[in-house]
Amino acid sequence: MKLKYLEAKPMKDIDNKLTLDVRLASIDDGETIVKLWQDSARWLLSKGINQWRPEYFNVSQVKDWIDHNAEIYLASLNNEIVGTLLICWSDPSVWGELDDDDSGYIHRFAISRNHVGSGIGESFLKWAENYIRLSGKSKVRLDCMAANDKLNQYYQRNGYQYVKTTADETWRANLYEK
């Protein structure tokens, strides 16, 4: 898979079969982003994983993230939107005392259910890691529900190291970094 970095600058050529274009999203992309989040939430619930709920997501959240300096990205394959993720530069609500200025944080990572297993997720994740490092950060961090065994394994297979489990009265999340 060949990746293009933001303004169509080529990145590392992985297998010459597919070209994944990544661009910064705007509020005009809100409905598309929400649909990706909701589709992923419905799939998670169908697997008995209570991580995301479709009714939780709406366009005002996209606007709030953008207004608070988060960067939301969309990945396209052959002009079809196939994934989204959010990058922010601080995350004290999840990382608490471990939050630092040397990390970039990935959230709301979702791949179109039509493309799961195609390698797009891994490639998009590698793109985000590279982008965070090019932004001067030495650590890439993310979290997922502690009870989501498959997603925990996915992040570990992609080189993320378990840091700790954090919890409040409504959720338990595992924190990972690379």
C-alpha positions, 0 to 999 in steps of 0.5 A: 500500500502506498501512502500519501502524506497530507498534501499528496506527498508520497510516503513509504511505499509498502506494496504498490497495490493501493494508494491511501490519501490522508487529509486534514478534515474540516467541519464540512466533513462532520457527517462523514466522520460521524458515520464512520464512528457510528458504523464502528460503534454498531459493529462493536456492539454487535460483537458484545463490546461496549466501547462506543455507542452510536447515539453518542456521536454527533457533528457538534462533537466534531466541531468541539474537537476542531475548536479545541485544536484537535486534528481530525484526519480522513483517509481515502482509497480511490476517492472513497473515505475509508477511515478517520482518526483524531490527533491531539497534543495533550490528554490529561482527562485520560492520561492524568499525571502521565500526560506530557508535552512529548506525546501525540495522542490518537483517538477516535480511530475508525476504519470503514467496515467494508475495508477491515482486514485490508491493511488500511488500519495498520497503514493509517496508524503508521501514517499517524505515528509518522506525523506525530514524530514529524511534529517533534514528539517522541511518543505516540499514545492511545487508549482502548477499553480494557475489556476489548481483547481484540483491540488490545491485541491489535495495538500490541501487534502494531508495537504498542506497549501497555502502560497501565489501566485507568478507570472511573465509575463508567469505564476502564481503559488500557493505556498504550504508547510507542 
